[in-house]
Amino acid sequence: MEGTVEVYTGEVVTVEHIKALRDGGARFDITAEDGRKWRVDLTRDGETQVVTSWRDGKLADLELPEWAGDVTARLARV
């Protein structure tokens, strides 16, 4: 899945598939309209692990927002 997703808050986020993982999962970049970005690994079991995150292009230690679960659940179904 690549493209944009509207989350339940009304915000539109961009999702980009980066690569398949050896264990059968996948790595994605999720970018919010406000300049926050997360690189996440989504396991075959549907668990999400933050690999790294940025705010306005600079590395930052960001927690995933509540709406991220909605996005990763959609990715797991694809």
ABEGO torsion letter per residue (X at the ends): XBEBBBBAAGBBBBBBBABBBAAGBBBBBBBBAAGBBBBBBBBAAGBBBBABBBBGGBBBBBBBBAAAAAAAAAAAAX
